[in-house]
């Protein structure tokens, strides 16, 4: 009876290790597909290291299975790569946050299975596997916290450690548009149009004779030239349409097209890297960080400055979600 029980315990342990191996191979492939989305070189290196660490974990799980008399199977890495590929393809039609939540679900499954393996290994008196499980728990706990932080960064508006793909950005924008209530009354937009027409020299590129209010709203938001957006913001603000002006200002800030005097850091263009980083560390508003990053990426694009802003936002995000 004891022998049969021990055999059953080991068989269960081997089965869970095989499941961990397949999930780990998927994790490796996901990390590698995320490399292209890294905002900074530091994040890119971290993702590459995560993939390398994942391969090391997969090798240790493989060895543990063999030591227990099991056979990992040659298809596990292939299944992992295929699963990750299908996941990556599916994510192209998902908003960015849903894709990250999928990554987080994978890490939670790895974490929970590692804890289960530890319990099984303890019962089966296999200290080597217990040690392996402890290392897996530590690694996946760290990844869960990192992904949770990235999600919080995205919720704060960024800059997140990972960039959206173009399709994810478009999908996310569509979702926000669908979920955003209409707050602009036709009378309010008409007032903006009337005010704008009082200064034709400034808005000649935006307003044509007989142009409808809805057309002006679209042209204002989608205008490609920075001067047009700046003029539109000025005109709408002067006309009392503060909400519209604020929306245009956010659009300009996101595109990095604000003037230096509009930035949350005084005399920004004159700051060297060290001074800019020091100023960024003092910022506490995520919107200010987004503004600085967009401006920096559009102009000097100093990687150390962008990385400092992303690190600062990560600290704010961790504080919000309770990660120390």
Buried (B, 14 or more C-beta within 10 A) or exposed (E): EEEEEEEEBBBBBBEBBBBBBBBBBBBBBBBBBBBEBBBBEBBBEBBBEBBEBBBBBBEBBBEBBEEBEBEBBEEBBEBBBBBBBEBBEEBEEBBBBBBBBBBBEBBBBBBEBBBBBBEBBEEBEBEEBBBBBBEBBEBBBBBBBBBBBBBBBBBBBBBBBBBBBEEBEEBBEEBEEEEEEEEBEEEBBEBBBEBBBEBEEBBEEBBEEEBEBEBBBEBBEEBEEBEBBBBBBBBBBBBEBEEBBEBBBBBBBBBBBBEEEBBBBEEBEEBEEEBBBEBBEEBEEBBBBBBBBBBBBEEBEBBBBBBBBBBBBBEBBBEBEEBE
